[in-house]
Amino acid sequence: MRYVAAYLLAVLGGNRAPQEADIKAILSSVGIDADSANIKKVISELKGKSIEDVIAEGQSKLASVPSGGAAAAPAAGGAAPAAAAEEKKEEKKPESEDESDDDMGFGLFD
């Protein structure tokens, strides 16, 4: 992923066809030792392709990947009423004598 990111940074910087030295320079600037085989693989896969088209194609592929967000919403919604019912049960407890003596006979506005 770091090699693709470096390639994209080079393109963003105005270099429409980054070479191995360009990617190595970007990666070494952040302290990463670049592997020539990985750089060559990225360059060969992206050679002659428009980055904008590659990104658009990737976004369309990601749109079809289920993310699980829709399935989680009903489960979370179902848990909320149960939590509210639990809170109501706790609120209806009668106050014991120990709790009423906690203020030691002094009220807030006495």
N, CA, C and O of each residue as an XYZ file, in Angstrom:
440
protein
N       0.817     -1.186      0.000
C       0.000      0.000      0.000
C       0.867      1.259      0.000
O       0.517      2.262     -0.623
N       1.979      1.201      0.689
C       2.840      2.384      0.753
C       3.404      2.750     -0.618
O       3.655      3.920     -0.905
N       3.597      1.738     -1.457
C       4.133      2.004     -2.797
C       3.084      2.674     -3.678
O       3.396      3.570     -4.463
N       1.849      2.233     -3.539
C       0.755      2.868     -4.283
C       0.563      4.300     -3.792
O       0.356      5.212     -4.594
N       0.632      4.496     -2.487
C       0.481      5.839     -1.932
C       1.591      6.762     -2.428
O       1.334      7.920     -2.757
N       2.814      6.260     -2.482
C       3.928      7.069     -2.978
C       3.728      7.396     -4.454
O       4.015      8.512     -4.887
N       3.242      6.441     -5.219
C       2.965      6.666     -6.643
C       1.910      7.764     -6.782
O       2.061      8.683     -7.588
N       0.853      7.660     -5.998
C      -0.212      8.668     -6.057
C       0.274     10.046     -5.619
O      -0.151     11.060     -6.173
N       1.148     10.086     -4.643
C       1.725     11.369     -4.226
C       2.546     11.993     -5.346
O       2.508     13.207     -5.550
N       3.284     11.168     -6.067
C       4.074     11.681     -7.184
C       3.155     12.241     -8.270
O       3.433     13.294     -8.844
N       2.059     11.531     -8.546
C       1.096     12.016     -9.542
C       0.446     13.301     -9.057
O       0.267     14.241     -9.832
N       0.097     13.345     -7.797
C      -0.502     14.552     -7.228
C       0.451     15.740     -7.312
O       0.019     16.885     -7.444
N       1.741     15.461     -7.236
C       2.761     16.504     -7.349
C       3.014     16.953     -8.777
O       3.830     17.846     -9.004
N       2.331     16.352     -9.744
C       2.468     16.795    -11.125
C       3.212     15.834    -12.033
O       3.302     16.080    -13.236
N       3.746     14.750    -11.495
C       4.475     13.771    -12.300
C       3.471     12.742    -12.819
O       3.031     11.876    -12.063
N       3.107     12.826    -14.089
C       2.076     11.949    -14.655
C       2.555     10.502    -14.823
O       1.727      9.595    -14.915
N       3.857     10.271    -14.864
C       4.399      8.923    -15.025
C       5.602      8.742    -14.097
O       6.746      8.794    -14.550
N       5.349      8.530    -12.793
C       6.454      8.380    -11.845
C       7.311      7.160    -12.159
O       6.809      6.120    -12.586
N       8.595      7.307    -11.941
C       9.553      6.225    -12.141
C       9.997      5.683    -10.784
O       9.618      6.207     -9.737
N      10.792      4.642    -10.820
C      11.258      4.002     -9.590
C      11.988      4.986     -8.675
O      11.782      4.975     -7.462
N      12.828      5.824     -9.244
C      13.587      6.788     -8.441
C      12.654      7.783     -7.740
O      12.920      8.195     -6.611
N      11.564      8.165     -8.408
C      10.615      9.101     -7.802
C       9.941      8.482     -6.583
O       9.802      9.126     -5.543
N       9.530      7.239     -6.719
C       8.848      6.559     -5.615
C       9.823      6.303     -4.469
O       9.469      6.463     -3.301
N      11.058      5.902     -4.804
C      12.071      5.691     -3.771
C      12.352      6.980     -3.010
O      12.523      6.956     -1.791
N      12.399      8.099     -3.717
C      12.661      9.385     -3.065
C      11.542      9.740     -2.089
O      11.808     10.231     -0.992
N      10.315      9.498     -2.478
C       9.177      9.800     -1.594
C       9.211      8.901     -0.365
O       9.050      9.382      0.757
N       9.417      7.606     -0.564
C       9.433      6.679      0.562
C      10.618      6.922      1.495
O      10.473      6.840      2.715
N      11.777      7.219      0.932
C      12.946      7.465      1.784
C      12.809      8.770      2.567
O      13.430      8.927      3.619
N      12.009      9.697      2.069
C      11.821     10.962      2.793
C      11.084     10.761      4.110
O      11.146     11.613      4.996
N      10.383      9.631      4.240
C       9.695      9.332      5.492
C      10.316      8.137      6.211
O       9.718      7.566      7.123
N      11.519      7.771      5.787
C      12.276      6.739      6.483
C      11.925      5.312      6.120
O      12.162      4.404      6.918
N      11.372      5.087      4.949
C      11.020      3.728      4.523
C      12.024      3.249      3.488
O      12.287      3.936      2.501
N      12.585      2.062      3.718
C      13.470      1.440      2.731
C      12.590      0.779      1.677
O      11.818     -0.132      1.980
N      12.712      1.242      0.450
C      11.850      0.763     -0.634
C      12.394     -0.512     -1.250
O      13.603     -0.683     -1.411
N      11.471     -1.401     -1.591
C      11.799     -2.646     -2.261
C      11.576     -2.445     -3.760
O      10.461     -2.141     -4.184
N      12.613     -2.608     -4.552
C      12.542     -2.365     -5.998
C      11.500     -3.242     -6.695
O      10.838     -2.795     -7.632
N      11.357     -4.474     -6.246
C      10.387     -5.379     -6.880
C       8.961     -4.863     -6.708
O       8.162     -4.909     -7.643
N       8.649     -4.377     -5.519
C       7.304     -3.839     -5.271
C       7.057     -2.556     -6.063
O       5.959     -2.329     -6.571
N       8.081     -1.729     -6.158
C       7.940     -0.481     -6.923
C       7.701     -0.797     -8.391
O       6.836     -0.201     -9.033
N       8.478     -1.742     -8.917
C       8.317     -2.119    -10.331
C       6.928     -2.705    -10.588
O       6.336     -2.464    -11.641
N       6.418     -3.460     -9.643
C       5.081     -4.050     -9.776
C       4.020     -2.952     -9.859
O       3.135     -3.007    -10.713
N       4.106     -1.960     -8.980
C       3.143     -0.846     -8.981
C       3.234     -0.072    -10.292
O       2.215      0.246    -10.905
N       4.448      0.227    -10.714
C       4.637      0.988    -11.949
C       4.083      0.224    -13.149
O       3.425      0.806    -14.012
N       4.354     -1.091    -13.202
C       3.872     -1.874    -14.353
C       2.351     -1.981    -14.354
O       1.741     -1.974    -15.423
N       1.728     -2.079    -13.190
C       0.272     -2.186    -13.110
C      -0.419     -0.873    -13.483
O      -1.520     -0.886    -14.035
N       0.216      0.247    -13.187
C      -0.413      1.545    -13.432
C       0.078      2.233    -14.704
O      -0.401      3.312    -15.054
N       1.032      1.609    -15.394
C       1.611      2.211    -16.598
C       0.534      2.407    -17.674
O      -0.190      1.479    -18.034
N       0.455      3.637    -18.170
C      -0.479      3.962    -19.242
C      -1.920      4.169    -18.795
O      -2.798      4.396    -19.628
N      -2.173      4.092    -17.501
C      -3.532      4.268    -16.993
C      -3.684      5.642    -16.356
O      -2.747      6.174    -15.761
N      -4.857      6.197    -16.489
C      -5.170      7.458    -15.835
C      -5.514      7.169    -14.374
O      -6.360      6.323    -14.085
N      -4.860      7.868    -13.468
C      -5.109      7.655    -12.042
C      -6.564      7.939    -11.694
O      -7.156      7.252    -10.862
N      -7.134      8.949    -12.331
C      -8.536      9.291    -12.073
C      -9.450      8.120    -12.441
O     -10.404      7.815    -11.726
N      -9.142      7.464    -13.578
C      -9.941      6.312    -14.006
C      -9.758      5.123    -13.057
O     -10.717      4.413    -12.755
N      -8.537      4.912    -12.596
C      -8.257      3.808    -11.672
C      -9.008      4.023    -10.360
O      -9.580      3.081     -9.811
N      -9.008      5.249     -9.857
C      -9.719      5.556     -8.614
C     -11.220      5.384     -8.800
O     -11.887      4.814     -7.936
N     -11.764      5.870     -9.916
C     -13.199      5.728    -10.180
C     -13.593      4.251    -10.276
O     -14.645      3.856     -9.773
N     -12.751      3.437    -10.921
C     -13.026      2.005    -11.026
C     -13.006      1.348     -9.649
O     -13.840      0.495     -9.347
N     -12.058      1.746     -8.830
C     -11.973      1.198     -7.473
C     -13.164      1.581     -6.618
O     -13.649      0.773     -5.826
N     -13.642      2.810     -6.772
C     -14.806      3.236     -6.004
C     -16.050      2.454     -6.397
O     -16.867      2.113     -5.542
N     -16.197      2.167     -7.684
C     -17.365      1.390     -8.112
C     -17.293     -0.040     -7.574
O     -18.322     -0.642     -7.266
N     -16.089     -0.576     -7.461
C     -15.933     -1.918     -6.896
C     -16.236     -1.916     -5.405
O     -16.845     -2.857     -4.894
N     -15.819     -0.873     -4.707
C     -16.078     -0.791     -3.271
C     -17.561     -0.616     -2.968
O     -18.037     -1.046     -1.917
N     -18.290      0.010     -3.881
C     -19.715      0.224     -3.658
C     -20.471     -1.087     -3.581
O     -21.517     -1.154     -2.937
N     -19.966     -2.136     -4.226
C     -20.651     -3.422     -4.216
C     -20.242     -4.307     -3.040
O     -20.804     -5.389     -2.867
N     -19.288     -3.879     -2.239
C     -18.829     -4.673     -1.106
C     -19.735     -4.411      0.091
O     -19.890     -3.258      0.495
N     -20.337     -5.448      0.668
C     -21.180     -5.225      1.845
C     -20.314     -4.819      3.034
O     -19.286     -5.436      3.313
N     -20.750     -3.774      3.723
C     -19.953     -3.293      4.845
C     -20.535     -3.694      6.184
O     -19.875     -3.536      7.211
N     -21.755     -4.210      6.201
C     -22.347     -4.659      7.456
C     -23.010     -3.545      8.239
O     -23.588     -3.809      9.294
N     -22.951     -2.321      7.770
C     -23.551     -1.210      8.500
C     -25.053     -1.310      8.591
O     -25.622     -0.976      9.631
N     -25.719     -1.756      7.541
C     -27.178     -1.841      7.544
C     -27.662     -2.941      8.479
O     -28.707     -2.795      9.113
N     -26.930     -4.021      8.575
C     -27.346     -5.124      9.440
C     -27.149     -4.783     10.911
O     -27.866     -5.301     11.767
N     -26.196     -3.927     11.209
C     -25.925     -3.583     12.600
C     -26.947     -2.607     13.157
O     -27.172     -2.582     14.367
N     -27.572     -1.804     12.308
C     -28.509     -0.792     12.788
C     -29.716     -1.396     13.499
O     -30.061     -0.919     14.580
N     -30.385     -2.428     12.951
C     -31.517     -2.985     13.676
C     -31.113     -3.605     15.007
O     -31.859     -3.528     15.983
N     -29.959     -4.204     15.047
C     -29.518     -4.809     16.298
C     -29.311     -3.743     17.358
O     -29.679     -3.932     18.517
N     -28.728     -2.630     16.965
C     -28.524     -1.544     17.919
C     -29.857     -0.943     18.322
O     -30.051     -0.581     19.482
N     -30.778     -0.835     17.373
C     -32.095     -0.287     17.679
C     -32.867     -1.191     18.609
O     -33.636     -0.716     19.444
N     -32.674     -2.480     18.474
C     -33.353     -3.421     19.349
C     -32.795     -3.406     20.755
O     -33.509     -3.720     21.707
N     -31.560     -3.056     20.899
C     -30.945     -3.030     22.220
C     -31.346     -1.793     23.012
O     -31.367     -1.831     24.242
N     -31.660     -0.719     22.341
C     -31.995      0.527     23.033
C     -33.274      0.398     23.857
O     -33.272      0.830     25.010
N     -34.376     -0.174     23.337
C     -35.571     -0.310     24.172
C     -35.331     -1.198     25.392
O     -35.882     -0.950     26.465
N     -34.516     -2.219     25.226
C     -34.222     -3.085     26.365
C     -33.456     -2.322     27.431
O     -33.707     -2.503     28.623
N     -32.540     -1.483     27.025
C     -31.781     -0.676     27.980
C     -32.691      0.318     28.679
O     -32.540      0.564     29.875
N     -33.646      0.899     27.934
C     -34.575      1.858     28.527
C     -35.473      1.161     29.548
O     -35.764      1.723     30.604
N     -35.910     -0.056     29.238
C     -36.744     -0.808     30.176
C     -35.960     -1.132     31.438
O     -36.507     -1.093     32.540
N     -34.707     -1.445     31.283
C     -33.848     -1.735     32.435
C     -33.713     -0.510     33.335
O     -33.747     -0.628     34.560
N     -33.559      0.676     32.720
C     -33.448      1.908     33.495
C     -34.727      2.197     34.264
O     -34.674      2.640     35.411
N     -35.872      1.951     33.647
C     -37.146      2.199     34.314
C     -37.300      1.306     35.531
O     -37.821      1.734     36.561
N     -36.843      0.055     35.412
C     -36.927     -0.857     36.544
C     -36.097     -0.332     37.709
O     -36.512     -0.404     38.865
N     -34.942      0.185     37.395
C     -34.069      0.698     38.444
C     -34.636      1.953     39.085
O     -34.453      2.164     40.284
N     -35.319      2.791     38.316
C     -35.864      4.032     38.841
C     -37.033      3.783     39.783
O     -37.277      4.592     40.679
N     -37.759      2.691     39.607
C     -38.948      2.425     40.401
C     -38.643      1.791     41.745
O     -39.566      1.520     42.513
N     -37.386      1.548     42.051
C     -37.034      0.968     43.337
C     -37.421      1.945     44.443
O     -37.171      3.145     44.330
N     -38.018      1.443     45.491
C     -38.328      2.346     46.612
C     -37.040      2.743     47.319
O     -36.089      1.967     47.411
N     -37.041      3.954     47.806
C     -35.856      4.466     48.476
C     -35.762      3.845     49.865
O     -36.731      3.863     50.624
N     -34.616      3.307     50.190
C     -34.448      2.710     51.513
C     -34.100      3.799     52.511
O     -33.771      4.926     52.140
N     -34.179      3.441     53.785
C     -33.890      4.425     54.836
C     -32.448      4.894     54.786
O     -32.153      6.047     55.098
N     -31.543      3.993     54.392
C     -30.128      4.348     54.332
C     -29.889      5.459     53.321
O     -29.096      6.368     53.566
N     -30.580      5.385     52.177
C     -30.387      6.394     51.148
C     -30.960      7.739     51.568
O     -30.401      8.779     51.218
N     -32.058      7.740     52.307
C     -32.668      9.014     52.712
C     -31.843      9.696     53.788
O     -31.926     10.916     53.934
N     -31.052      8.956     54.543
C     -30.225      9.543     55.590
C     -28.893     10.033     55.081
O     -28.104     10.588     55.845
N     -28.623      9.835     53.782
C     -27.338     10.251     53.239
C     -27.140     11.755     53.299
O     -26.001     12.217     53.369
N     -28.223     12.538     53.273
C     -28.043     13.992     53.315
C     -27.880     14.501     54.740
O     -27.727     15.705     54.945
N     -27.910     13.616     55.725
C     -27.704     13.907     57.147
C     -28.670     14.976     57.658
O     -28.321     15.765     58.536
N     -29.869     14.996     57.113
C     -30.876     15.917     57.608
C     -30.812     17.295     56.979
O     -31.640     18.145     57.304
N     -29.884     17.543     56.113
C     -29.765     18.853     55.476
C     -30.229     18.750     54.025
O     -29.814     17.843     53.303
N     -31.056     19.642     53.613
C     -31.479     19.695     52.225
C     -30.605     20.696     51.491
O     -29.809     21.407     52.104
N     -30.752     20.746     50.222
C     -29.958     21.633     49.381
C     -30.280     23.092     49.662
O     -29.394     23.945     49.626
N     -31.566     23.384     49.945
C     -31.963     24.779     50.146
C     -32.388     25.077     51.574
O     -33.096     26.060     51.790
N     -31.993     24.279     52.562
C     -32.346     24.530     53.966
C     -31.538     25.631     54.568
O     -31.719     25.959     55.741
